[in-house]
Amino acid sequence: MPTSQHLQAAYIEARTRLSKVTETLTPTDLLKKLGTAPNSIGFLLQHIAEVELLFCKNVFGHTEVKVVAHTVIDQKDTGVWTDLTAIQNLIHESGQTIASIMASVAEEDWSTQITTKEFGTKTKAEAFGRIISHTAYHAGQVAMIQKYGS
């Protein structure tokens, strides 16, 4: 199996927790926070989607991907991420965009080095590991907040 197919499968599997939790959310859940933590579920989901789309654009050069990373720009939860349908749609879009891009990466491109201000110089394969861990990290936060937050 080519590298692209392996990594696409890894991404889809790693994103399973996120997919499952977003299907069970209610609009009220988007406002939940854990204790005095600064970020709500709505903010974290918006952040995941925005960063995934930025990854597609900046790491893999898909300039047709349009994204304004409000959560990155604001650097804090401003309480505006409360539209469940819009957030679910954006999460779906970002997941589909990454999965689509993964299928089209040539074998030799995975070893190409890229440099970003966020994580320095890495191969595209290493950078891909970064987006998987980023999404999984925040998906775990979302699941904990949904279960224990208020």
NUSETI-205787 format. One record per residue (C-alpha): residue number from 1; residue in one letter; x, y, z. Coordinates in pm, whole numbers. Each point is the difference from the previous one (the first is absolute). Layout:
N
<rec><nr>NUM</nr><rest>a</rest><u>X</u><v>Y</v><w>Z</w></rec>
...
END
This chain:
150
<rec><nr>1</nr><rest>m</rest><u>0</u><v>0</v><w>0</w></rec>
<rec><nr>2</nr><rest>p</rest><u>143</u><v>345</v><w>-90</w></rec>
<rec><nr>3</nr><rest>t</rest><u>92</u><v>245</v><w>276</w></rec>
<rec><nr>4</nr><rest>s</rest><u>-295</u><v>228</v><w>-85</w></rec>
<rec><nr>5</nr><rest>q</rest><u>-249</u><v>-278</v><w>57</w></rec>
<rec><nr>6</nr><rest>h</rest><u>165</u><v>-101</v><w>330</w></rec>
<rec><nr>7</nr><rest>l</rest><u>-1</u><v>356</v><w>129</w></rec>
<rec><nr>8</nr><rest>q</rest><u>-354</u><v>65</v><w>-120</w></rec>
<rec><nr>9</nr><rest>a</rest><u>-118</u><v>-310</v><w>188</w></rec>
<rec><nr>10</nr><rest>a</rest><u>193</u><v>109</v><w>311</w></rec>
<rec><nr>11</nr><rest>y</rest><u>-157</u><v>345</v><w>-15</w></rec>
<rec><nr>12</nr><rest>i</rest><u>-354</u><v>-135</v><w>-39</w></rec>
<rec><nr>13</nr><rest>e</rest><u>52</u><v>-241</v><w>291</w></rec>
<rec><nr>14</nr><rest>a</rest><u>158</u><v>266</v><w>221</w></rec>
<rec><nr>15</nr><rest>r</rest><u>-292</u><v>233</v><w>-70</w></rec>
<rec><nr>16</nr><rest>t</rest><u>-262</u><v>-256</v><w>106</w></rec>
<rec><nr>17</nr><rest>r</rest><u>-33</u><v>139</v><w>354</w></rec>
<rec><nr>18</nr><rest>l</rest><u>-61</u><v>346</v><w>-138</w></rec>
<rec><nr>19</nr><rest>s</rest><u>-259</u><v>-125</v><w>-249</w></rec>
<rec><nr>20</nr><rest>k</rest><u>-187</u><v>-193</v><w>268</w></rec>
<rec><nr>21</nr><rest>v</rest><u>-7</u><v>282</v><w>253</w></rec>
<rec><nr>22</nr><rest>t</rest><u>-116</u><v>261</v><w>-252</w></rec>
<rec><nr>23</nr><rest>e</rest><u>-296</u><v>-221</v><w>-92</w></rec>
<rec><nr>24</nr><rest>t</rest><u>-127</u><v>-3</v><w>359</w></rec>
<rec><nr>25</nr><rest>l</rest><u>35</u><v>371</v><w>80</w></rec>
<rec><nr>26</nr><rest>t</rest><u>-289</u><v>230</v><w>75</w></rec>
<rec><nr>27</nr><rest>p</rest><u>7</u><v>377</v><w>-50</w></rec>
<rec><nr>28</nr><rest>t</rest><u>29</u><v>40</v><w>379</w></rec>
<rec><nr>29</nr><rest>d</rest><u>313</u><v>-219</v><w>2</w></rec>
<rec><nr>30</nr><rest>l</rest><u>185</u><v>256</v><w>-212</w></rec>
<rec><nr>31</nr><rest>l</rest><u>0</u><v>239</v><w>297</w></rec>
<rec><nr>32</nr><rest>k</rest><u>139</u><v>-252</v><w>248</w></rec>
<rec><nr>33</nr><rest>k</rest><u>340</u><v>52</v><w>161</w></rec>
<rec><nr>34</nr><rest>l</rest><u>192</u><v>-207</v><w>249</w></rec>
<rec><nr>35</nr><rest>g</rest><u>39</u><v>180</v><w>331</w></rec>
<rec><nr>36</nr><rest>t</rest><u>184</u><v>327</v><w>-54</w></rec>
<rec><nr>37</nr><rest>a</rest><u>152</u><v>-114</v><w>-331</w></rec>
<rec><nr>38</nr><rest>p</rest><u>-21</u><v>279</v><w>-257</w></rec>
<rec><nr>39</nr><rest>n</rest><u>-131</u><v>-191</v><w>-303</w></rec>
<rec><nr>40</nr><rest>s</rest><u>-349</u><v>-126</v><w>-74</w></rec>
<rec><nr>41</nr><rest>i</rest><u>-86</u><v>-298</v><w>-215</w></rec>
<rec><nr>42</nr><rest>g</rest><u>-115</u><v>236</v><w>-276</w></rec>
<rec><nr>43</nr><rest>f</rest><u>336</u><v>180</v><w>-1</w></rec>
<rec><nr>44</nr><rest>l</rest><u>199</u><v>-328</v><w>-3</w></rec>
<rec><nr>45</nr><rest>l</rest><u>-201</u><v>-146</v><w>-289</w></rec>
<rec><nr>46</nr><rest>q</rest><u>33</u><v>321</v><w>-201</w></rec>
<rec><nr>47</nr><rest>h</rest><u>373</u><v>-2</v><w>75</w></rec>
<rec><nr>48</nr><rest>i</rest><u>45</u><v>-360</v><w>-115</w></rec>
<rec><nr>49</nr><rest>a</rest><u>-172</u><v>70</v><w>-332</w></rec>
<rec><nr>50</nr><rest>e</rest><u>185</u><v>326</v><w>-62</w></rec>
<rec><nr>51</nr><rest>v</rest><u>341</u><v>-153</v><w>73</w></rec>
<rec><nr>52</nr><rest>e</rest><u>-73</u><v>-301</v><w>-222</w></rec>
<rec><nr>53</nr><rest>l</rest><u>-92</u><v>231</v><w>-287</w></rec>
<rec><nr>54</nr><rest>l</rest><u>309</u><v>214</v><w>62</w></rec>
<rec><nr>55</nr><rest>f</rest><u>206</u><v>-318</v><w>-11</w></rec>
<rec><nr>56</nr><rest>c</rest><u>-142</u><v>-89</v><w>-342</w></rec>
<rec><nr>57</nr><rest>k</rest><u>73</u><v>347</v><w>-128</w></rec>
<rec><nr>58</nr><rest>n</rest><u>342</u><v>66</v><w>154</w></rec>
<rec><nr>59</nr><rest>v</rest><u>161</u><v>-345</v><w>22</w></rec>
<rec><nr>60</nr><rest>f</rest><u>-135</u><v>-156</v><w>-316</w></rec>
<rec><nr>61</nr><rest>g</rest><u>-32</u><v>319</v><w>-202</w></rec>
<rec><nr>62</nr><rest>h</rest><u>-369</u><v>-25</v><w>-78</w></rec>
<rec><nr>63</nr><rest>t</rest><u>-53</u><v>372</v><w>-39</w></rec>
<rec><nr>64</nr><rest>e</rest><u>-359</u><v>-50</v><w>-112</w></rec>
<rec><nr>65</nr><rest>v</rest><u>-85</u><v>-87</v><w>362</w></rec>
<rec><nr>66</nr><rest>k</rest><u>-159</u><v>309</v><w>148</w></rec>
<rec><nr>67</nr><rest>v</rest><u>27</u><v>44</v><w>374</w></rec>
<rec><nr>68</nr><rest>v</rest><u>17</u><v>284</v><w>249</w></rec>
<rec><nr>69</nr><rest>a</rest><u>133</u><v>-145</v><w>323</w></rec>
<rec><nr>70</nr><rest>h</rest><u>-194</u><v>210</v><w>248</w></rec>
<rec><nr>71</nr><rest>t</rest><u>93</u><v>-220</v><w>296</w></rec>
<rec><nr>72</nr><rest>v</rest><u>369</u><v>38</v><w>-82</w></rec>
<rec><nr>73</nr><rest>i</rest><u>-33</u><v>375</v><w>-58</w></rec>
<rec><nr>74</nr><rest>d</rest><u>-209</u><v>60</v><w>315</w></rec>
<rec><nr>75</nr><rest>q</rest><u>211</u><v>-242</v><w>211</w></rec>
<rec><nr>76</nr><rest>k</rest><u>-287</u><v>-33</v><w>244</w></rec>
<rec><nr>77</nr><rest>d</rest><u>-360</u><v>-108</v><w>17</w></rec>
<rec><nr>78</nr><rest>t</rest><u>-220</u><v>300</v><w>-71</w></rec>
<rec><nr>79</nr><rest>g</rest><u>-322</u><v>-197</v><w>39</w></rec>
<rec><nr>80</nr><rest>v</rest><u>-116</u><v>31</v><w>-360</w></rec>
<rec><nr>81</nr><rest>w</rest><u>28</u><v>-367</v><w>-105</w></rec>
<rec><nr>82</nr><rest>t</rest><u>-354</u><v>-106</v><w>83</w></rec>
<rec><nr>83</nr><rest>d</rest><u>-152</u><v>-108</v><w>-334</w></rec>
<rec><nr>84</nr><rest>l</rest><u>3</u><v>-381</v><w>21</w></rec>
<rec><nr>85</nr><rest>t</rest><u>-90</u><v>-60</v><w>-364</w></rec>
<rec><nr>86</nr><rest>a</rest><u>264</u><v>241</v><w>-128</w></rec>
<rec><nr>87</nr><rest>i</rest><u>269</u><v>-155</v><w>220</w></rec>
<rec><nr>88</nr><rest>q</rest><u>-98</u><v>-356</v><w>-94</w></rec>
<rec><nr>89</nr><rest>n</rest><u>9</u><v>99</v><w>-368</w></rec>
<rec><nr>90</nr><rest>l</rest><u>344</u><v>160</v><w>36</w></rec>
<rec><nr>91</nr><rest>i</rest><u>135</u><v>-306</v><w>186</w></rec>
<rec><nr>92</nr><rest>h</rest><u>-135</u><v>-220</v><w>-278</w></rec>
<rec><nr>93</nr><rest>e</rest><u>149</u><v>227</v><w>-268</w></rec>
<rec><nr>94</nr><rest>s</rest><u>345</u><v>7</v><w>160</w></rec>
<rec><nr>95</nr><rest>g</rest><u>2</u><v>-379</v><w>41</w></rec>
<rec><nr>96</nr><rest>q</rest><u>-106</u><v>-59</v><w>-357</w></rec>
<rec><nr>97</nr><rest>t</rest><u>255</u><v>251</v><w>-128</w></rec>
<rec><nr>98</nr><rest>i</rest><u>292</u><v>-166</v><w>179</w></rec>
<rec><nr>99</nr><rest>a</rest><u>-111</u><v>-350</v><w>-101</w></rec>
<rec><nr>100</nr><rest>s</rest><u>-30</u><v>112</v><w>-362</w></rec>
<rec><nr>101</nr><rest>i</rest><u>342</u><v>163</v><w>1</w></rec>
<rec><nr>102</nr><rest>m</rest><u>160</u><v>-306</v><w>158</w></rec>
<rec><nr>103</nr><rest>a</rest><u>-119</u><v>-216</v><w>-287</w></rec>
<rec><nr>104</nr><rest>s</rest><u>167</u><v>225</v><w>-255</w></rec>
<rec><nr>105</nr><rest>v</rest><u>349</u><v>40</v><w>152</w></rec>
<rec><nr>106</nr><rest>a</rest><u>269</u><v>-162</v><w>-213</w></rec>
<rec><nr>107</nr><rest>e</rest><u>221</u><v>-257</v><w>173</w></rec>
<rec><nr>108</nr><rest>e</rest><u>314</u><v>213</v><w>-34</w></rec>
<rec><nr>109</nr><rest>d</rest><u>-173</u><v>309</v><w>143</w></rec>
<rec><nr>110</nr><rest>w</rest><u>-26</u><v>-151</v><w>349</w></rec>
<rec><nr>111</nr><rest>s</rest><u>376</u><v>44</v><w>49</w></rec>
<rec><nr>112</nr><rest>t</rest><u>-1</u><v>361</v><w>-124</w></rec>
<rec><nr>113</nr><rest>q</rest><u>98</u><v>241</v><w>276</w></rec>
<rec><nr>114</nr><rest>i</rest><u>-214</u><v>300</v><w>81</w></rec>
<rec><nr>115</nr><rest>t</rest><u>56</u><v>282</v><w>245</w></rec>
<rec><nr>116</nr><rest>t</rest><u>-276</u><v>171</v><w>195</w></rec>
<rec><nr>117</nr><rest>k</rest><u>16</u><v>247</v><w>286</w></rec>
<rec><nr>118</nr><rest>e</rest><u>-220</u><v>-230</v><w>210</w></rec>
<rec><nr>119</nr><rest>f</rest><u>224</u><v>-309</v><w>6</w></rec>
<rec><nr>120</nr><rest>g</rest><u>320</u><v>77</v><w>-190</w></rec>
<rec><nr>121</nr><rest>t</rest><u>144</u><v>-225</v><w>-271</w></rec>
<rec><nr>122</nr><rest>k</rest><u>-150</u><v>-347</v><w>-41</w></rec>
<rec><nr>123</nr><rest>t</rest><u>-76</u><v>-243</v><w>-278</w></rec>
<rec><nr>124</nr><rest>k</rest><u>-360</u><v>1</v><w>-117</w></rec>
<rec><nr>125</nr><rest>a</rest><u>-42</u><v>-341</v><w>166</w></rec>
<rec><nr>126</nr><rest>e</rest><u>125</u><v>138</v><w>333</w></rec>
<rec><nr>127</nr><rest>a</rest><u>-221</u><v>307</v><w>-35</w></rec>
<rec><nr>128</nr><rest>f</rest><u>-294</u><v>-229</v><w>-66</w></rec>
<rec><nr>129</nr><rest>g</rest><u>68</u><v>-170</v><w>334</w></rec>
<rec><nr>130</nr><rest>r</rest><u>-30</u><v>342</v><w>158</w></rec>
<rec><nr>131</nr><rest>i</rest><u>-350</u><v>64</v><w>-136</w></rec>
<rec><nr>132</nr><rest>i</rest><u>-115</u><v>-346</v><w>109</w></rec>
<rec><nr>133</nr><rest>s</rest><u>124</u><v>60</v><w>356</w></rec>
<rec><nr>134</nr><rest>h</rest><u>-147</u><v>353</v><w>5</w></rec>
<rec><nr>135</nr><rest>t</rest><u>-345</u><v>-121</v><w>-98</w></rec>
<rec><nr>136</nr><rest>a</rest><u>10</u><v>-298</v><w>237</w></rec>
<rec><nr>137</nr><rest>y</rest><u>120</u><v>217</v><w>291</w></rec>
<rec><nr>138</nr><rest>h</rest><u>-284</u><v>247</v><w>-35</w></rec>
<rec><nr>139</nr><rest>a</rest><u>-256</u><v>-274</v><w>-72</w></rec>
<rec><nr>140</nr><rest>g</rest><u>92</u><v>-153</v><w>335</w></rec>
<rec><nr>141</nr><rest>q</rest><u>-53</u><v>337</v><w>166</w></rec>
<rec><nr>142</nr><rest>v</rest><u>-341</u><v>31</v><w>-166</w></rec>
<rec><nr>143</nr><rest>a</rest><u>-103</u><v>-346</v><w>123</w></rec>
<rec><nr>144</nr><rest>m</rest><u>110</u><v>81</v><w>357</w></rec>
<rec><nr>145</nr><rest>i</rest><u>-179</u><v>333</v><w>-1</w></rec>
<rec><nr>146</nr><rest>q</rest><u>-317</u><v>-156</v><w>-140</w></rec>
<rec><nr>147</nr><rest>k</rest><u>5</u><v>-262</v><w>276</w></rec>
<rec><nr>148</nr><rest>y</rest><u>111</u><v>207</v><w>299</w></rec>
<rec><nr>149</nr><rest>g</rest><u>-39</u><v>365</v><w>-100</w></rec>
<rec><nr>150</nr><rest>s</rest><u>-272</u><v>249</v><w>75</w></rec>
END
